[in-house]
Amino acid sequence: MTDGDSHGQTPRHSDHHRAAPTPQKRLSPVWIVPFVALLIGAWLVYDNYSKRGPQITLNLPTADGIEAGKTLIKTRNVEVGQVETVRLSDDLTGVEITARMEPQAEDMLVEDTHFWVVKPRIGREGISGLGTVLSGAYIQLEPGQSEVDSREFNVSDQPPVAPPGAEGLRLNLISQVGNSLSVGDAVTFQGVGVGRVEEANFDVDTQSMHHRIFIESPYDTLVTENTRFWSASGVDIRLDSEGFRIKVESVEALLGGGVTFGVPDDVPAGTRAQEDASFELYSDEETARQGTFNRYLEYVLLIEDTVRGLSKGAPVEFRGVRIGTVAAVPWNFTSPQPEDRERLAIPVLIRIEPQRLGIGAQELDLQEWRDRFQRLFEAGLRASLKSGSLLTGALFVDLKLDAELEDAYAAEVFADRPVFPTASSGLAQIQAQVTALLDKLNRLEVEPILSGLDRNLQVSEAMLNQAKRLVESMNGLVSNPDTQSLPGNLNQTLVELRGTLSGLSPDSSVYQDLTRTLDEVETLVRDLQPAARKISDDPRALLFDSIDTQDPIPRAPQR
């Protein structure tokens, strides 16, 4: 085969192939099934993703009772989410939970929404969460009122005292550490529950407790600018100079404590309190009442007698009216005392509180009152300690005007405080009274009294001897057999008399015979009445047959 032939045959060979083309491959129907399955799976994935709710993060101090994939999130007992993962926080101080919420719960996830763990617990309000004993703990959601969305929340161990948007008043209370409250403690007014303690925090800088309370509407109108708050211990027992006092709060306060409030009687109510206003929390009602008298005069008593029984808070009285309070016992004991004093005195700080007399703080002039007391000192006003209660031995400060001490006042100062002049009291007064009593006894003429007493004793002895003899005679009379048989004889006589009387009954024969006899006597008397009447009219009728005949003429006998 030459090159020419080869070139010539090549086109013919190409034409032969074009004349017989290769058949095309068709798509097998078998592939339709996986394709449809793929479309359905993609649709399910899309549908599931589109219906997934938002994912949120919850922070807890501990994961007690929380399980990933099991613990539910509920609101009004309706499931709105579920815990997906539980892990430690990055700083290892708590637990971080990731939860998937239902789409319908997305509108509830705002910044003031509250979450807390519901589990069995026993508290002052009783037993709660018993339904979770078998089902396990769950997280409760309380929707907020804010319009700002949020996806991270803190979970509380206790439910909120008041739900978001609740009508009422939130206040701040500041107290000392020993007078603190707990979250959930009751707020009462005259024994009626009106709110709860929401928060309780300790301020390290001021070393005081800061509480936040919520008072429900309509009770929030009871709180004014002059309201006083104090701890309600349930039972308040006092033994002081005013005697024994006991006060019982509500049953809830008795079991769990709490806080109560009110306006002192001698203080105007004032305007309503504002939101987030701050008040001081006092330890008890009496201390809260004392806090009302915030303008006072301070004086120092230099007591040379014992102050045992005198305590802080004891009253200062003038003729039974309280006008002040003992502020400190003792006070600045190491300060130098006035040079003219021969004996060591115990300083006691007192406060004169004119507001107790009904004077308002606005119209009170302290300088005027100080000048007034200065004049009273010169007129003989003195302070002394007196016993307020024999049961407790507590003392109080009594102010008294003594005319004998007029113009005997010398002004003194102790630790930059004016000295209130004092008079002897306590044991000194008792010693003076005992001495005066002994002097009177010494002046008494004892011999005449003893002689008269001896005579009285002799007369009394004679009377006792007579009484003794009388008793012996009575004993002899009582022990006599005749006297002892007297009751038996008397009983026998009564029996016989009863038998006699029973024979005179209407049914007895004696009674019937007596009745017949009386009837016959009555008949006889009726028959004799005409004859008696005739004899009464003419006595001659006893001798003559008739009073109408002539008198007979006596005749001589015939021979």
C-alpha positions in Angstrom: 0.0 0.0 0.0 1.4 3.3 -1.1 1.2 6.6 0.7 -1.3 7.7 -1.8 -3.5 4.8 -1.1 -3.2 5.3 2.5 -4.2 8.9 2.2 -7.1 8.0 0.0 -8.5 5.3 2.3 -8.5 7.4 5.3 -11.4 9.6 4.3 -13.4 6.5 3.5 -12.7 5.1 6.9 -13.9 8.3 8.6 -17.0 8.4 6.6 -17.7 4.9 7.7 -17.7 5.9 11.4 -19.8 9.0 10.9 -22.3 6.8 9.2 -22.7 4.6 12.4 -22.9 7.0 15.5 -22.6 5.6 19.1 -26.0 5.4 21.0 -26.6 8.0 24.1 -26.9 6.7 27.8 -30.2 7.4 29.6 -30.7 8.3 33.4 -31.8 5.3 35.3 -35.2 5.6 37.2 -33.4 4.1 40.2 -31.8 7.4 40.9 -35.1 9.2 41.4 -35.6 7.6 44.9 -32.4 8.9 46.6 -32.9 12.2 44.9 -36.4 12.6 46.4 -35.0 11.4 49.7 -32.4 14.0 49.6 -35.0 16.7 48.9 -37.1 15.5 51.8 -34.1 15.5 54.1 -33.1 19.0 53.1 -36.7 20.1 53.6 -36.8 18.5 57.1 -33.5 20.1 58.0 -34.8 23.5 56.8 -38.1 23.1 58.5 -36.5 22.0 61.8 -34.0 24.9 61.6 -36.7 27.4 60.8 -38.8 26.3 63.8 -36.0 26.3 66.3 -36.3 28.9 69.0 -33.5 31.1 70.2 -30.6 29.8 72.3 -29.9 31.5 75.6 -27.2 31.3 78.3 -28.1 30.9 82.0 -25.6 31.5 84.8 -26.0 29.7 88.1 -23.8 29.4 91.2 -24.3 25.6 91.1 -25.9 23.0 88.9 -27.6 21.2 91.7 -30.6 19.2 90.1 -29.8 20.4 86.6 -29.2 17.8 83.8 -28.4 18.4 80.2 -31.1 17.2 77.8 -33.6 16.6 80.7 -34.1 19.7 82.7 -37.0 21.8 81.3 -37.7 25.5 81.4 -41.4 26.3 82.2 -43.6 29.3 82.6 -47.1 28.8 84.2 -46.3 25.1 84.1 -46.0 25.1 80.3 -42.8 23.9 78.7 -41.0 26.7 76.8 -37.4 25.4 76.6 -34.9 22.8 77.6 -31.3 22.7 78.9 -28.9 21.5 76.2 -25.5 21.8 77.9 -24.1 22.3 81.3 -20.5 23.4 81.9 -18.3 25.3 84.3 -17.9 29.0 83.7 -14.6 30.3 82.3 -13.5 31.7 85.7 -14.7 28.5 87.5 -16.9 30.5 89.9 -20.2 29.2 88.6 -22.0 27.1 86.1 -22.9 28.2 82.5 -26.0 26.6 81.0 -27.0 26.6 77.3 -30.7 26.2 76.7 -32.9 26.1 73.6 -36.2 28.0 73.9 -39.4 27.5 71.9 -40.1 30.0 69.2 -43.2 31.2 71.2 -40.9 32.1 74.1 -38.8 34.6 72.1 -40.9 37.6 73.1 -40.4 36.7 76.8 -36.6 37.0 76.6 -36.1 40.6 77.7 -33.6 42.0 80.1 -35.9 42.0 83.2 -37.1 38.4 82.8 -36.4 36.3 85.9 -35.3 32.7 86.0 -35.1 30.5 89.2 -34.7 26.8 90.0 -37.8 25.1 91.3 -37.0 22.2 93.6 -38.2 20.8 96.9 -37.5 23.2 99.8 -38.7 23.9 103.3 -38.9 27.5 104.5 -40.8 29.8 106.8 -43.6 29.9 104.2 -44.0 26.1 104.3 -43.0 23.2 102.0 -42.8 24.0 98.3 -41.7 22.2 95.1 -43.0 18.7 96.2 -44.1 18.1 92.6 -40.4 17.9 91.5 -39.5 15.0 93.9 -40.3 12.5 91.1 -40.1 14.6 87.9 -36.9 16.4 89.0 -36.0 20.1 89.3 -36.9 22.5 86.5 -36.2 26.2 85.7 -39.1 28.6 86.1 -39.3 31.6 83.8 -41.1 34.8 84.8 -41.6 37.2 81.8 -40.4 40.7 82.1 -41.9 44.0 81.0 -38.9 45.5 79.3 -38.7 46.1 75.5 -34.9 45.4 75.3 -34.1 41.8 74.2 -31.5 39.7 76.0 -30.0 36.2 75.6 -28.1 35.9 78.8 -29.6 35.7 82.3 -28.7 35.0 85.9 -30.7 32.2 87.5 -31.7 32.8 91.2 -32.0 30.1 93.8 -35.2 31.7 95.2 -38.3 33.0 93.3 -38.6 36.8 93.1 -40.6 38.5 95.8 -42.7 40.5 93.3 -43.1 39.8 89.6 -41.9 42.4 87.1 -44.5 45.2 86.7 -46.2 44.6 90.0 -47.7 47.7 91.5 -46.1 48.8 94.8 -43.2 50.6 96.3 -39.5 49.6 96.6 -37.5 51.1 99.5 -34.0 50.8 100.8 -33.4 50.0 104.5 -30.0 50.5 106.2 -29.1 48.8 109.5 -26.3 47.5 111.5 -25.0 44.0 111.0 -26.6 42.6 114.1 -30.0 43.9 112.9 -30.1 42.3 109.5 -32.9 40.6 107.5 -33.0 37.7 105.1 -34.4 37.6 101.6 -38.1 36.6 101.7 -38.7 37.9 105.3 -42.1 39.4 105.7 -42.9 43.1 105.9 -45.9 43.7 108.1 -48.0 46.7 109.2 -49.9 46.2 112.5 -49.7 42.4 112.0 -50.9 42.4 108.4 -48.4 41.2 105.7 -47.9 44.0 103.1 -44.6 43.0 101.4 -41.3 41.1 101.4 -37.6 41.6 101.6 -36.1 41.3 98.1 -32.4 41.8 98.7 -29.9 41.8 101.6 -26.3 42.9 101.0 -23.4 43.8 103.3 -21.5 47.0 102.5 -17.9 46.4 103.5 -17.0 50.1 103.3 -19.7 51.3 105.8 -19.9 47.9 107.6 -23.7 48.0 107.4 -26.5 46.0 105.9 -28.4 47.3 103.0 -31.9 45.8 102.4 -34.3 46.3 99.6 -38.0 45.7 100.3 -41.1 45.7 98.2 -44.5 46.9 99.6 -47.5 45.8 97.6 -50.2 48.2 96.4 -52.4 49.6 98.0 -50.3 49.3 101.2 -47.6 51.5 99.7 -49.7 54.6 100.6 -49.0 53.8 104.3 -45.3 54.7 104.0 -44.5 58.4 104.4 -41.4 60.5 105.0 -41.8 60.2 108.8 -42.3 56.4 108.8 -40.0 54.4 111.0 -39.0 50.8 110.3 -37.9 48.2 112.9 -37.2 44.5 113.2 -40.2 42.3 114.1 -38.7 39.6 116.3 -42.1 38.0 116.9 -42.0 38.4 120.7 -40.6 41.5 122.4 -40.0 41.0 126.2 -38.7 43.9 128.3 -37.7 44.2 131.9 -36.8 47.8 132.7 -37.6 50.7 134.9 -41.2 50.7 133.5 -41.8 47.2 134.6 -42.5 44.0 132.6 -43.7 44.3 129.0 -44.4 41.7 126.4 -45.6 42.3 122.8 -46.3 39.7 120.2 -46.3 40.3 116.5 -48.0 38.2 113.8 -47.6 34.5 113.6 -45.5 34.8 110.5 -43.1 37.2 112.3 -43.1 34.9 115.3 -41.9 32.0 113.3 -39.6 33.8 110.8 -39.0 37.4 111.9 -39.3 40.2 109.5 -39.7 44.0 109.5 -42.6 46.2 110.5 -43.2 50.0 110.3 -45.4 52.8 111.5 -45.5 56.5 112.3 -45.0 57.6 115.9 -48.1 58.9 117.6 -46.6 62.4 118.3 -45.2 62.9 114.8 -47.2 64.1 111.8 -47.4 61.5 108.9 -45.9 63.8 106.3 -45.9 63.3 102.5 -45.9 59.9 100.8 -42.5 58.2 100.4 -40.9 58.2 96.9 -39.6 55.2 95.0 -36.2 54.0 96.2 -36.3 56.2 99.3 -33.9 55.2 102.1 -34.8 54.6 105.7 -33.0 53.4 108.8 -33.9 50.0 110.2 -34.1 50.1 114.0 -33.7 47.1 116.3 -37.1 47.5 117.9 -40.1 49.7 118.2 -38.9 51.7 121.2 -35.6 52.5 119.5 -37.4 53.6 116.4 -39.6 55.8 118.5 -36.6 57.3 120.2 -35.1 58.1 116.7 -37.9 60.6 116.2 -36.5 62.9 118.8 -33.5 64.1 116.9 -33.1 67.5 118.5 -32.0 67.5 122.1 -29.9 69.1 124.8 -27.0 67.0 126.3 -26.0 67.2 130.0 -23.7 65.1 132.2 -24.8 63.8 135.6 -21.9 63.2 138.0 -23.3 60.5 140.2 -21.5 59.8 143.5 -23.7 56.9 144.4 -24.0 53.5 142.7 -25.4 53.4 139.1 -26.2 49.7 139.3 -29.5 49.3 137.6 -29.2 52.4 135.4 -28.8 51.5 131.7 -28.8 53.2 128.3 -32.3 54.1 127.2 -33.6 54.7 130.7 -36.1 57.5 130.9 -35.5 61.0 132.3 -38.7 62.2 134.0 -40.0 65.3 135.6 -43.0 64.6 138.0 -43.8 61.5 136.1 -43.6 63.0 132.6 -40.8 61.7 130.4 -38.7 64.5 128.9 -35.4 62.8 128.1 -33.3 59.7 127.8 -30.1 58.3 129.3 -27.6 58.2 126.4 -24.6 56.5 128.0 -23.6 54.8 131.3 -20.8 55.6 132.0 -19.7 58.3 129.6 -16.0 59.5 129.2 -15.1 57.9 132.5 -11.4 58.8 132.2 -12.0 62.5 131.6 -10.8 64.8 134.4 -13.5 65.7 136.9 -14.2 69.2 138.4 -11.6 70.1 141.0 -14.1 71.1 143.7 -15.4 67.5 144.0 -14.1 65.5 146.9 -15.4 62.1 145.8 -15.0 60.3 142.5 -18.2 60.6 140.5 -19.5 58.4 137.7 -20.4 60.5 134.6 -23.7 59.7 133.0 -24.8 61.4 129.7 -28.4 62.3 129.4 -30.5 64.0 126.7 -33.3 66.4 127.3 -35.7 66.0 124.4 -38.3 68.9 124.2 -40.0 67.2 121.3 -41.5 64.7 123.7 -43.7 67.6 125.0 -45.3 67.9 121.6 -43.0 70.6 120.2 -42.2 70.3 116.5 -38.7 70.2 115.2 -39.2 73.3 113.1 -40.4 75.5 116.0 -37.9 74.2 118.6 -35.3 76.7 119.8 -32.6 74.7 121.7 -30.9 77.8 123.0 -34.1 79.0 124.6 -34.6 75.7 126.3 -31.0 75.7 127.5 -31.6 79.1 129.1 -34.8 77.9 130.6 -33.0 74.9 132.3 -30.3 77.3 133.5 -33.0 79.3 135.4 -34.4 76.0 136.7 -31.0 75.0 138.1 -30.8 78.3 140.0 -34.4 77.6 141.3 -33.3 74.3 142.8 -33.9 71.7 140.0 -31.9 68.6 140.7 -31.5 65.1 139.2 -31.5 61.9 141.2 -31.7 58.2 140.6 -34.9 56.4 141.6 -36.0 52.8 141.4 -38.6 52.3 138.6 -39.3 48.6 139.3 -38.8 46.5 142.4 -39.0 43.4 140.2 -36.1 44.3 138.0 -34.2 46.8 140.1 -33.9 49.2 137.2 -33.3 52.8 137.8 -34.4 56.0 136.1 -33.4 59.7 136.3 -35.9 61.8 138.3 -35.9 65.6 138.1 -37.2 67.5 141.1 -37.4 71.1 142.3 -36.1 71.6 145.8 -36.7 75.0 147.2 -34.1 74.5 149.9 -31.4 74.4 147.2 -32.4 77.6 145.6 -29.5 79.9 144.7 -27.1 77.0 145.6 -26.2 76.2 142.0 -22.6 76.4 140.7 -22.1 75.9 137.0 -19.7 73.0 136.1 -18.4 71.5 132.8 -17.4 67.9 132.2 -15.8 66.9 128.8 -17.2 70.0 127.1 -20.7 69.2 128.3 -22.6 71.2 131.0 -23.1 69.4 134.3 -26.7 68.8 135.4 -26.8 69.3 139.2 -27.7 66.2 141.2 -29.0 65.3 144.6 -28.3 62.4 146.9 -30.1 59.3 145.9 -30.1 55.6 146.0 -28.3 54.1 149.0 -27.6 57.5 150.5 -31.3 58.2 150.7 -32.0 54.8 152.2 -29.2 55.3 154.8 -30.7 58.8 155.7 -34.1 57.3 156.1 -32.8 54.4 158.2 -30.9 56.9 160.4 -34.0 59.1 160.9 -36.0 56.0 161.8 -33.4 54.9 164.4 -33.4 58.4 165.9 -37.2 58.4 166.3 -37.0 55.0 167.9 -34.4 56.2 170.3 -36.6 59.1 171.4 -39.5 56.9 172.1 -40.4 56.1 175.8 -40.2 52.4 175.8 -40.9 51.6 179.5 -44.6 52.8 179.5 -45.2 51.0 176.3 -43.7 47.8 177.7 -45.8 48.2 180.9 -49.0 48.7 178.9 -48.0 45.8 176.7 -47.5 43.6 179.8 -50.9 44.5 181.2 -52.5 43.7 177.8 -50.7 40.4 177.8 -52.0 39.6 181.3 -55.6 40.4 180.3 -55.3 38.4 177.2 -54.0 35.5 179.2 -57.0 35.7 181.6 -59.3 35.7 178.7 -57.6 32.7 177.2 -58.0 30.8 180.5 -61.7 31.6 180.6 -62.1 30.5 177.0 -60.3 27.3 177.9 -62.6 26.6 180.8 -65.6 27.3 178.6 -64.4 24.9 176.0 -63.8 22.2 178.7 -67.4 22.7 180.0 -68.8 22.4 176.5 -66.7 19.2 176.0 -68.2 17.8 179.2 -71.7 18.7 178.1 -71.2 17.1 174.8 -69.6 13.9 176.2 -72.6 13.5 178.7 -74.6 10.3 177.9 -77.9 12.2 178.3 -76.8 14.8 175.8 -75.7 12.1 173.4 -79.0 10.3 173.7 -81.0 13.5 173.2 -81.0 13.2 169.3 -82.4 9.6 169.6 -85.2 10.7 172.0 -86.0 13.6 169.7 -86.2 11.3 166.7 -88.6 9.0 168.7 -90.8 11.9 169.7 -91.0 13.0 166.1 -92.0 9.5 165.0 -94.8 9.4 167.6 -96.0 12.9 166.6 -96.0 11.8 163.0 -98.1 8.7 164.0 -100.6 11.0 165.9 -100.9 13.3 163.1 -101.5 10.5 160.6 -104.5 9.4 162.9 -106.1 12.8 162.3 -106.3 12.4 158.5 -109.7 12.7 156.8 -109.8 9.0 156.1 -109.2 8.0 159.8 -112.1 6.9 162.1 -111.1 9.4 164.8 -111.4 12.2 162.3 -114.8 10.9 161.1 -116.1 10.5 164.8 -114.8 14.0 165.6 -116.6 15.3 162.5 -119.9 13.7 163.5 -119.6 15.0 167.0 -119.0 18.5 165.7 -122.1 18.2 163.5 -124.2 17.1 166.4 -122.9 19.9 168.5 -123.7 22.3 165.7 -127.3 20.9 165.5 -127.7 21.2 169.3 -126.6 24.7 169.2 -129.1 25.6 166.5 -131.8 24.0 168.5 -130.9 25.8 171.7 -130.8 29.2 170.0 -134.6 29.9 170.3 -134.7 28.9 173.9 -131.6 31.0 174.7 -133.2 33.9 172.8 -136.4 33.6 174.8 -134.6 33.4 178.1 -132.6 36.4 177.1 -135.8 38.3 176.4 -137.7 37.1 179.5 -135.8 35.4 182.3 -139.2 34.4 183.9 -139.6 31.9 181.2 -137.4 29.6 183.2 -140.1 29.4 186.0 -143.4 30.0 184.2 -145.0 28.5 181.2 -146.2 31.8 179.8 -145.4 35.3 180.4 -149.0 36.4 179.4 -150.7 34.9 182.5 -151.4 37.0 185.5 -149.4 36.8 188.6 -150.8 34.2 190.9 -152.5 35.3 194.2 -151.2 33.5 197.2 -154.0 31.8 199.1 -154.3 30.4 202.7 -154.5 26.8 202.8 -158.1 25.4 203.2 -159.1 23.6 206.2 
